[in-house]
Amino acid sequence: MTKLSAQEIADLVPCSLADVRRLEDLGILEQADGDGRHPSSDVHVVRLMGAFEDAGISLEDVARGMKSGELQFPMGLFMPEPVGQPETYEALAARLGREPDLVRRISREVGLSPPADDRLRAEDAEHLALILTTLDLADDEELSRFARLYGGTVQRLVTSGLQFFDRAVRQRVATFDVSDSEKDALVFQRAPTYTVLVQSLVSWLQRRHREHAVLEYLVGVAEDSMEERGISPRPPKQPPAIAFLDLTGYTRLAEERGDEAAAAVASDLATVVQATATMHGGRPVKWLGDGVMFHFDDPAGAIRSGIELVEQTERATTMPARIGINAGAVIVQEGDYFGRTVNVAARIADYAGPRDVIVSDEAKRNASVTDVSFEPLGEIPLKGVLKAVRLHRATRA
């Protein structure tokens, strides 16, 4: 680990030299060596103390906790080596021949808001430049959507990963019958390996999922090209299906037993949903707290999966589920699904009762299933849908 002077730390944070000196006086920063230099990880300590103050936490109280050994912040174990901010957004924009406001906008969309001094790290400049040069044919709105897609996804992933670490490691260690210092040591021992695990996992899964996604993409492009160029007509396909699952009584559970109980139910639901939907060619595309939205390649898989989900969800969560299914064209944008097919499926789920699997006539007609029985329900008016929709209740044959 490199060593830095107090001024170098202030420049990297960035903050004033007086801020660094104050933390030295409080004993929050590690003792400087004979040359008055600190480990580079103290840059992260200074940033953390700024976050403490923003949250209204007294640094004097933090200093007392650190002096007594009750608080520890070994940032060097799990934070990267701090880097400088050698360039401004203005300079980067000039170098790329782009408007500074566009570069700042893309940075905000990926989750990195430009600071007051308009400076950015070298790695930030490198990747912003990569976005703007690689996607040179995209207009400003398309660039913004691309940045939101990846920025928002990674932000949620990182936040969820930290929540998992806290629940599965820190809170579990807190129950051990050892001293507080031993508990802290156990948590800090696992933090670096968890960081490495997540970094490796994300890289591996991105590669693996990309393989499947690229194959599907190329099949779709080839079908379009062959039809447009008169090589062969597009082969007939079943329309995709959208399904919504809701838990009946989830809001009451949260009111009566609290948020933690509701979160535990949502976790149990996620386990059931992932396994069952995948088995039938579907995947959850949006989590709704007390429910899930699914996309299926064909209506038959959606209907079979819906029947199993109703059965398994109640066993796993003790709460009955209801499911609405519709089939038809959908619009996919930034990983989400839109269109009338989606809207009608959501309204069908609202109409369904506990343990019901209600499907539209469109879904039934396009589902080749011999192991399912359909009970006609007639033309049903649905909230927000102009025309009544013919619905059926699906059950095991």
PyMOL commands that set and color helices and strands:
alter all, ss='L'
color gray80, all
select helices_A, chain A and resi 6-12+17-26+42-54+59-68+75-77+89-96+100-109+122-134+140-173+180-228+250-257+259-279+299-317+340-351+361-365
alter helices_A, ss='H'
color red, helices_A
select strands_A, chain A and resi 3-5+37-39+87-88+119-120+241-247+282-287+291-296+321-327+331-333+336-338+357-360+372-380+389-396
alter strands_A, ss='S'
color yellow, strands_A
deselect
rebuild
show_as cartoon
